[in-house]
Structure formats: C-alpha cells, structure tokens
Amino acid sequence: MKQKGWIGLAAALLLAALSGCQAAPVLPSGAIACGDKPKAPPERVMCPMIHDPVCGFDQQGQPLAEYGNNCQACAQPVVMSYRRGSCS
C-alpha cells in the first residue's frame, strides 16, 4: 500500500514540474535567438541608433515586423529571434 502512495506522489510532482515548462522558440532558417530578454519595458531599453534592419520572429517562428536593428527587435517582449534584412 505504501508503494502506491509514493508512486502517486512522484507522478504528481512530475506533472507539476512539467506543467511549468515552455516550449523552446522555433528558429527559422538563418535566424538568431535573442538570448536573455531585458526586464525593462521596450521604451526604456537603450539601443544604439544604428540602421541595420532585421526581421523579428515570435515563439512559433512567425515573422512579426521589421525593426531598425537587433537590439530594438529583441527589446520587444514577443520577439524571440531575428534575421538580418527585411521580412519580405
């Protein structure tokens, strides 16, 4: 009887641990992952004003928008990766 209790407890702990996991972002061909996201809101992140256009991608690898540079793209909470150049 005790063994069933431990198995149930282990299963519950495993389920709880897995429920908090998020899928890794999908990286489109040639895209670069943003890495650590800034904790500040996008308008408070200091990025260089260098025009080097990139296309930003979301968690599923879908293009979102074109940004002035990789810093400006990765400052957006929804952007998980980017690729140099335009989105088209």
Buried (B, 14 or more C-beta within 10 A) or exposed (E): EEEEEEEEEEEEEEEEEEEEEEEEBBBBEEBBEBEEEBEEEBEEBEBEEEEEBBBBBBBEBEBBEBBBBBBBBBBBEEBBBBBEEEBE
